[in-house]
Amino acid sequence: MAFTRRKIIVNQYQIRLAMSLFIYIITYSVILGFIIFYPLYQDLNYATDLEEQTRISAIVLYLHKRVWIGLFVAAMLAGIHAIFSSHKVVGPMYRFEVLVKGLIRGDYGSRIRIRKGDEFKEMEGLLNELSASLELDRNRAAQSFEDIKNRLETVQAMLDAEGAKYPEDVKLHIRSIITELNSRGFRK
């Protein structure tokens, strides 16, 4: 089964990108329009006979009907393209953000999966590896805690049951616990 994203607009960045691209294209279109139409208006102003003015006016009207609509459609298509093309970047970044927030909360068991054509595919593996490493460290720490707790309970039981008759046994257990803590990296 293919992994697909359910939302087209994942982040407000996509809207800002589409709007800025739309505005840039409209601005460039106005500049292009000026470059196209200004010389024609100049020719129209300097035309001396009615036939030449009619010909230039027909060209200007024809271009106005075609150029502005075409440029507006091109700007709209560029904005839509920006949304869809940014989806391959914004989508993975959204997933990374969700995973990192989960790691901060202590949810080390979560993993992410990025779609095949998305960008930052290598980051998927690194973040999943980090998540697995943190989960392993947490599990080891929990196991160490349980081991030490059980051993301390044993020492406590020895002290309670024997009334500290065997201090050498207690010392031996405490030394082994300290050694265990030092070997597992629980130092100051």
Rosetta blueprint (number, residue, H / E / L):
1 M L
2 A L
3 F L
4 T L
5 R L
6 R L
7 K L
8 I L
9 I L
10 V L
11 N L
12 Q H
13 Y H
14 Q H
15 I H
16 R H
17 L H
18 A H
19 M H
20 S H
21 L H
22 F H
23 I H
24 Y H
25 I H
26 I H
27 T H
28 Y H
29 S H
30 V H
31 I H
32 L H
33 G H
34 F H
35 I H
36 I H
37 F H
38 Y H
39 P H
40 L H
41 Y H
42 Q H
43 D H
44 L H
45 N H
46 Y H
47 A L
48 T L
49 D L
50 L H
51 E H
52 E H
53 Q H
54 T H
55 R H
56 I H
57 S H
58 A H
59 I H
60 V H
61 L H
62 Y H
63 L H
64 H H
65 K H
66 R H
67 V H
68 W H
69 I H
70 G H
71 L H
72 F H
73 V H
74 A H
75 A H
76 M H
77 L H
78 A H
79 G H
80 I H
81 H H
82 A H
83 I H
84 F H
85 S H
86 S H
87 H H
88 K H
89 V H
90 V H
91 G H
92 P H
93 M H
94 Y H
95 R H
96 F H
97 E H
98 V H
99 L H
100 V H
101 K H
102 G H
103 L H
104 I H
105 R H
106 G L
107 D L
108 Y L
109 G L
110 S L
111 R L
112 I L
113 R L
114 I L
115 R L
116 K L
117 G L
118 D L
119 E L
120 F L
121 K H
122 E H
123 M H
124 E H
125 G H
126 L H
127 L H
128 N H
129 E H
130 L H
131 S H
132 A H
133 S H
134 L H
135 E H
136 L H
137 D H
138 R H
139 N H
140 R H
141 A H
142 A H
143 Q H
144 S H
145 F H
146 E H
147 D H
148 I H
149 K H
150 N H
151 R H
152 L H
153 E H
154 T H
155 V H
156 Q H
157 A H
158 M H
159 L H
160 D H
161 A H
162 E H
163 G L
164 A L
165 K L
166 Y L
167 P H
168 E H
169 D H
170 V H
171 K H
172 L H
173 H H
174 I H
175 R H
176 S H
177 I H
178 I H
179 T H
180 E H
181 L H
182 N H
183 S H
184 R L
185 G L
186 F L
187 R L
188 K L
